[in-house]
Structures are given as structure tokens and as C-alpha cells.
Amino acid sequence: MKIILSLFLLFISIFAFSESNIYTPPKGNKERAAIMDALRKEVKYYHKIDVVFKVRYLKVKNGWAWAETMPKSKDGKSNYEDINALLHNNKGVWKVKEIACTEIETQGCLDDPNYFKDLKKKFPQMPLEILPK
């Protein structure tokens, strides 16, 4: 009985630890692929292009992710504008919640000093720890 209780407590502590910590899924990881596939799907839908991503920044916590990517064509011949996005995992499915506007000196875009504060207001359950400093 003590062994079962010990294993149960160990499982609970591991689960709690993994749920509370920020991490970057490594290359080849299924979760990382699912996040990038969700972003790729969004790009395909709106821009009608197939892309691969060079990931510059990716942080995940509690089912939320912030990604900063440099997309390029599958053949590597074309580079596209960087894509920064907030994604959320709901019931095992990653979805893009917002792609950041990257226009320079434009209110409400990524270089706006209030961008991340406004993003937090829009998505209050998003953990601030996933955002770049």
C-alpha cells in the first residue's frame, strides 16, 4: 500500500511540475511539430503558400505557446516576413489565437510598448512567462 501511495504522490508531483514550468519543445518533438503545423495551416489558409519555419523562439506553458519564426518556401528559394504568434492548445489541438502585426511604429503592432499588455488583456489566461523579455 505504501508503494502505491508513494507512486501516486510521485505521479502527482511530476504532473504538477510539468504543468507549472515553461519549456521549449525540442526539434523532432511531436508537440513542437503540432504547434508549427497549426501555424503552417494558418499561413496556408491566408497566404496560399506552403512554408517551413526556422524557429527563433518558442516557449510553452499550460497549453499556451509563443512562437517567433522565419518562414521560407519548402524549396528554400524564398524567404518571407517573420511570423510571431500566440497559440493555444484546447483538448489536444493547437490553434493560432493571434499573429502579431509586425509593422514598424504602428499602434497595436509588435513594437508598440503596450502590445504584450494588450495581448494579456485579450487572453487573460495566457502565462506571461512564454513571452519574450
C-alpha positions in Angstrom: 0.0 0.0 0.0 2.9 2.4 0.8 4.4 1.7 -2.6 1.1 2.6 -4.4 0.7 5.8 -2.3 4.4 6.7 -3.0 3.9 6.2 -6.7 0.7 8.2 -6.7 2.4 11.1 -4.9 5.3 10.9 -7.3 3.0 11.0 -10.3 1.1 14.0 -8.9 4.3 15.9 -8.2 5.7 15.2 -11.7 2.4 16.3 -13.3 2.2 19.5 -11.2 5.9 20.3 -12.0 5.4 19.8 -15.7 2.2 21.9 -15.8 3.8 24.8 -14.0 7.1 25.1 -15.9 7.9 26.9 -19.1 9.7 24.9 -21.7 10.8 24.8 -25.4 9.8 21.5 -27.1 13.0 20.3 -28.9 13.3 19.7 -32.7 11.7 16.4 -33.6 9.2 16.6 -30.7 5.6 15.9 -31.5 4.3 18.9 -29.6 6.7 21.2 -31.5 5.5 19.7 -34.8 1.9 20.2 -33.8 2.5 23.9 -32.9 4.3 24.5 -36.2 1.7 22.6 -38.2 -1.1 24.9 -36.7 0.9 27.9 -37.7 1.7 26.5 -41.1 -2.0 25.8 -41.6 -2.8 29.5 -40.8 -0.2 30.7 -43.3 -1.5 28.3 -46.0 -5.1 29.5 -45.4 -4.4 33.2 -45.6 -1.5 33.4 -47.9 -1.9 30.3 -50.1 1.7 29.3 -49.6 3.5 26.2 -48.1 6.2 27.1 -45.7 8.8 25.6 -43.4 9.8 27.5 -40.3 13.1 28.3 -38.8 12.2 28.7 -35.1 14.0 31.6 -33.4 11.9 31.5 -30.2 9.4 29.0 -28.8 8.1 28.9 -25.2 5.2 26.8 -24.0 3.4 26.7 -20.6 0.0 25.4 -19.6 -1.3 24.9 -23.1 -0.1 28.3 -24.4 2.8 29.0 -26.8 4.5 32.0 -28.2 6.5 31.4 -31.4 8.8 33.6 -33.4 9.7 32.2 -36.7 11.4 32.9 -40.0 9.3 31.2 -42.8 10.7 30.2 -46.1 9.4 28.2 -49.1 9.8 24.5 -49.0 12.5 24.6 -51.7 14.4 27.2 -49.7 14.4 29.7 -52.5 12.1 32.3 -51.0 12.1 33.9 -47.6 9.0 35.5 -46.1 8.3 38.1 -43.4 8.8 36.8 -39.9 5.8 35.4 -38.1 5.3 35.9 -34.4 2.2 34.2 -33.0 0.3 33.2 -29.9 -1.1 29.7 -29.9 -3.4 27.7 -27.6 -3.9 24.0 -27.1 -7.5 23.1 -26.5 -8.4 19.5 -26.0 -5.1 18.4 -27.7 -5.4 20.6 -30.7 -3.1 23.6 -31.2 -4.7 26.7 -32.8 -3.4 30.1 -33.6 -5.0 32.7 -31.4 -3.2 35.7 -32.8 -0.5 36.5 -35.3 1.3 39.7 -34.3 1.4 42.6 -36.6 5.0 43.5 -37.4 4.6 46.9 -39.0 7.2 49.3 -37.5 5.9 52.2 -35.5 2.3 51.2 -35.9 0.0 51.3 -32.9 -1.2 47.8 -31.8 1.7 46.1 -33.6 4.6 44.2 -32.1 6.9 47.1 -31.5 4.1 49.1 -29.7 5.2 49.3 -26.0 1.7 48.1 -25.0 1.4 45.2 -27.3 2.1 42.4 -24.8 0.0 44.2 -22.1 -2.9 44.4 -24.5 -2.4 40.8 -25.6 -2.7 39.7 -21.9 -5.9 41.7 -21.6 -7.3 39.9 -24.7 -6.1 36.5 -23.4 -6.1 36.7 -19.6 -5.2 33.1 -19.1 -2.1 33.3 -21.2 1.0 32.9 -19.0 3.3 35.9 -19.3 6.3 33.7 -18.9 6.0 32.5 -22.5 6.5 36.0 -23.9 10.0 37.3 -24.8 11.6 39.8 -22.4 
